[in-house]
Amino acid sequence: VNKFKTSASASHDNLKPKLIKRVCEEISLPLTNIINLIFEHSTVPDELKFGNITPIFKAGNVMKFQNYRLISVLPVFSKILERLIHDRI
């Protein structure tokens, strides 16, 4: 959580990394319980599977899809879970 950029955008859940950093200690116990349940049941909640995708124009013809780069903004809790899975493997 401390490595998150505080300037990062919020996803569809409207929670910005800056807010999560501020309340990290207060939510650590319930968040730990939720993450342990995710590992125990091998099931990720649907809310953590979605992100906001924004096409960013690169160059060339604006009508061609290949001239866009897609940026995906994932929920903060999804990023935390990803990191824990990565570190666990």
C-alpha positions as CSV (number, residue, x, y, z in Angstrom):
1,V,0.0,0.0,0.0
2,N,2.8,2.4,0.8
3,K,4.2,2.0,-2.8
4,F,1.0,3.2,-4.4
5,K,1.1,6.5,-6.2
6,T,-1.0,9.0,-4.4
7,S,-1.8,10.7,-7.7
8,A,-3.3,7.6,-9.2
9,S,-6.9,7.7,-10.3
10,A,-9.9,5.9,-8.7
11,S,-11.5,3.0,-10.4
12,H,-15.2,2.2,-10.7
13,D,-15.3,1.9,-6.8
14,N,-14.3,5.6,-6.5
15,L,-11.6,4.8,-3.9
16,K,-8.3,6.5,-4.6
17,P,-5.0,5.1,-3.4
18,K,-4.4,8.2,-1.4
19,L,-7.5,7.5,0.8
20,I,-6.5,3.8,1.3
21,K,-3.0,4.9,2.4
22,R,-4.6,7.2,5.0
23,V,-6.8,4.5,6.5
24,C,-4.5,1.5,6.0
25,E,-4.0,0.8,9.7
26,E,-7.7,1.1,10.5
27,I,-8.7,-1.4,7.7
28,S,-5.8,-3.8,7.9
29,L,-7.6,-6.4,10.2
30,P,-10.8,-6.6,8.2
31,L,-8.9,-6.5,4.9
32,T,-6.6,-9.3,6.1
33,N,-9.7,-11.4,7.0
34,I,-11.2,-10.8,3.5
35,I,-7.9,-11.7,1.8
36,N,-7.5,-14.8,3.8
37,L,-11.0,-15.9,2.8
38,I,-10.1,-15.3,-0.8
39,F,-7.1,-17.5,-0.5
40,E,-9.0,-20.1,1.5
41,H,-11.9,-20.4,-1.0
42,S,-9.8,-19.6,-4.2
43,T,-12.5,-17.2,-5.3
44,V,-12.1,-13.5,-6.1
45,P,-15.1,-11.2,-5.6
46,D,-16.5,-9.9,-8.9
47,E,-16.0,-6.3,-7.7
48,L,-12.3,-6.8,-7.9
49,K,-12.3,-8.2,-11.4
50,F,-13.4,-5.0,-13.2
51,G,-11.5,-1.8,-14.1
52,N,-12.0,1.3,-16.0
53,I,-10.4,1.1,-19.5
54,T,-9.6,4.3,-21.3
55,P,-8.2,4.5,-24.8
56,I,-5.3,7.0,-25.1
57,F,-4.5,8.2,-28.7
58,K,-0.9,7.6,-29.7
59,A,-0.5,8.9,-33.3
60,G,-1.8,8.5,-36.8
61,N,-5.4,8.1,-38.0
62,V,-7.8,8.7,-35.1
63,M,-10.3,6.2,-36.7
64,K,-7.9,3.2,-36.4
65,F,-8.1,1.2,-33.2
66,Q,-4.4,0.2,-33.4
67,N,-3.5,3.9,-32.9
68,Y,-4.7,3.8,-29.3
69,R,-3.1,2.5,-26.2
70,L,-5.5,1.1,-23.6
71,I,-5.0,2.1,-19.9
72,S,-6.7,0.0,-17.3
73,V,-7.4,1.5,-13.9
74,L,-8.0,-1.3,-11.4
75,P,-9.6,-1.1,-7.9
76,V,-7.0,-0.5,-5.2
77,F,-8.0,-3.7,-3.3
78,S,-7.5,-5.6,-6.5
79,K,-3.9,-4.3,-6.7
80,I,-3.3,-5.3,-3.1
81,L,-4.6,-8.8,-3.8
82,E,-2.5,-9.1,-7.0
83,R,0.7,-8.2,-5.1
84,L,-0.1,-10.7,-2.3
85,I,-0.7,-13.4,-4.9
86,H,2.5,-12.5,-6.7
87,D,4.6,-12.5,-3.5
88,R,3.0,-15.9,-2.4
89,I,4.1,-17.7,-5.6
